Amino acid sequence: MKQFLFFLGVLLPIMMTAQQQPAWKGKFEQLGQELPTPNEYRTGSGAPGREYWQQKADYNIEVELNDKNQSITGTEAITYTNNSPDVLRYLWLQLDQNVLAKENTLAAASGRNTLSSGASEIVVDSAAAKAYETRVSDFKPGFIIESVQEINGTPIAHTVNNTMMRVDLKEPIRPGEKYSFKIAWHFNIVDRSIFGQRSGLEYFPDDDNYVYTIAQFFPRMCVYDDYEGWQNKQFLGQGEFALPFGDYSVRITAPADHLVGATGTLKNPTEVLSKTEVERFERAKNTYDKPVIIVTEAEATAKEKSRSAEKKTWVYHAENVRDFAFCSSRKFIWDAQAVKIGSKSPLAMSYYPKEGNPLWEMESTKAVKNTLEVYSRYTIDYPYPVAISVHTASIGMEYPMICFNFGRPDKDGSFSAQTRQKMIGVVVHEVGHNFFPMIINSDERQSTWMDEGLNSFVQFLTETERYPDLVWTRGNPADMVPFLRGDQGKMRPLMTNPEQVIALGSEQYAKAATGLVMLRETIMGPALFDRSFKEYAERWAFRHPKPSDFFRTMEDASAVDLDWFWRGWFYTTDVVDQSVDQVRWFKLRTEEPSMEKRRMNVKKGDLAGNPDSKQYDNFDGGPEPFSLIMTDPRLNGEFRSQINDKDIIEKLSDKNIYEVTLSNRGGLVMPVIIEWTFADGTKEIDRIPAEVWRTNENRITKVFLKQKEVRNIVLDPDQELTDVDLGDNVFPKTQQPSKFDEFKRKSN
């Protein structure tokens, strides 16, 4: 059996053995060069600066929904407040209905658009669009802009560029000034079963009725900010929206037998609801234990059988929101209940046709309530008066205070456990979007992960807390592994514009959420993470944060240097693949070695011996003996105190010393989690921070002292770190713990 010598003054209870370093790759280098320079608008701490500003856009909108020809006609007056220090000579507006317009020259750029939403993908195929046009020859998608005028009626020069419109001003808008103008327009409502758009109609042939879920229905102001000026990136279908905050007054005219739900507060309930409906609506505002049915299934079914020739106008007001959407149908059942959030009691509400029951009556408003309560705890108290979930087929899409969601039972009303879970998941996700990005107002068209990823993360927290009987995957590190093991050519860093992303759901939703789960559970710990995450939400509520604001705030509020994590998880497609290369087992010799043996031992090797020797693949050979010699007094330098060598030798005499060599094969530095299984069957876990890789990003060696003999070592035993190859996480090499078998089958 080989013997080895150590100088006592060099051996420490836990140590790293120096090795020859590979070429430095800078995984722990600070992000300073990649992040924008702090200034008076956005500080180095991640908080808004003392001169932070943002624009405001207020709307007075009147629209009519025509149920006979499925169209929208509208006018709007916009009051734009220039809070910037800049002089504006023109304004940019979004015309997102034009994404399918024949005149949109960018429509052919993709040919096929995939629109990912909370839990589904909607495919827009140009061939299907052509088939629809053949069947309905007079259908024409896109805005028809009838006029752009000053408030006094004077025409304003304007230019439509695909999904954008520039309004040229006769006089510039100077800092602090307001400018008002008005637009008239109309458009045909698309059938989502053909086009798969976020806004549109669903037709029910059995009773010849429609459910309308209407959004992007008016020309909307673009964001102008300190970061890039006008955010005028065209709408190509995948990257969603960036919008300024403002106040809305909206009058929606619809058939008199329709029920209309919308962003904001209904201002004229007695004019549009029956006396019974008003009474139920008022009762819901003080009912906290369960939903109040305001319009019953029987009442909605009765409405389906007739057509009113009259019209009603619903008046909604919303303050400090970034957008507005509504739903309308005579098919709607309506329920609501109050939710206690801080000092307020917003209404959780659902609108759904009978085709959604019994599932929607059972689960929708309950899911809205759960979402508001949990999200408010992790971010800010929900500030708006309502949160609405609307049911329609094959969609998950969000707007302030209202969202459109899928999850439909079979025709006989039965539904599977999977249908229920997906329905709950999409409602939680889309209602959660009220916080990201409707309140914490990031730019979805540039940084999708800032809304989809952060939202998917809090969605995961909500689901696991409120629905613990169900298995939730998006955010769970183990469930991210199959994608990360896939084709690197189809992967993009999270810091990629959504139009260039191939696997939008797997990356901008799931990978971002999974990274935050690892950050919370493994890297920072829940207490530090939660306070930092809440600080970000509080700082940037009703403002326009950028990625650097999130990165900097998380570090500023926690005193944890996370640049290595942002660099690896957000800026690269590196993966986690840690490997146990070898483990050497040592025990202290009690007798004093001779000088001849010392020379022999030094010649044969020490702890930096042959790392590839098969001798170190298992523990079968027993421990290797080593000896300690007294510390040379010269090593004490100027210190008058000395190490008590005999005391240390006595403490080490019965210890098992394990020298573990690990490799980072995936390129992504992460903490090291080691589970030790001892000879008596007990277990112990050591958690080593990612900084262990700081001086060698590819290979490290650490020494551990254990009271008991070790029989088995496993890296990342609970799959916290998305390790893509569990086969090399085990020592001895011949062992493969049974706990990994099911996961490996799933991954393959």
Buried (B, 14 or more C-beta within 10 A) or exposed (E): EEBBBBEBBEBEEEBEEEBEEEEEEEBBEEBEEBBEEBEEBBBBBBBBBEEBBBBBBBBBBBBBBBBEEBBBBBBBBBBBBBBBEBEBEBBBBBBBBBBBBEEBEBBEEBEEBBBBBBBBEBEBBBEBBEEBBEEEEEBBBBBBBEEBBBEEEEEBEBEBBBBBBBBEBEEEBEEEBEBEBBBBBBBBBBBBBBBBBBBBBBEBEEBEBBBBBBBBBBBBBBBBBBBBBBBBBBBBBBBBBBBBBBBBBBBBBBBBBBBBBBBBBBBEBEEBBEEEBBEBBEBBBEBEEEBBBBBBBEBBBEBBEEBBEEBBBBBBBBBBBBBBBBBBBBBBBBBBBBBEBEEBBBBBBBBBBBBBBEBBBBBBBBBBBBBBBBBBBBBBBBBBBBBBBBBBBBBBBBBBBBBBBBBBBEEEEEBEEEBBBBBBBBBBBBBBBBBBBBBBBBBBBBBBBBBBBBBBBBBBBBBBEBBEEEEBEBBBBBBBBBBBBEEEEEBBBBBBBBBEBEBBBBBBBBBBBBBBBBBBBBBBEEEBBBEBBBBBBBBBBBBBBBBBBBBBBBBBBBEBEBBBBBBBBBBBBBBBBBBBBBBBBBBBBEEEBEEEBBEBBEEEEEBEBEBEEEBBBBBEEEBBBBBBBEBEEEEEEEEEEEBEBEEBBEEBEEBBBBBBBBBBBBBBBBBBBBBBBBEEEEEBEBEBEBEBBEEBBBBBBBBBBBEBBBBBBBBBBBBBBBBBBBEBBBBBBEBBBEEBEEBEEEBE
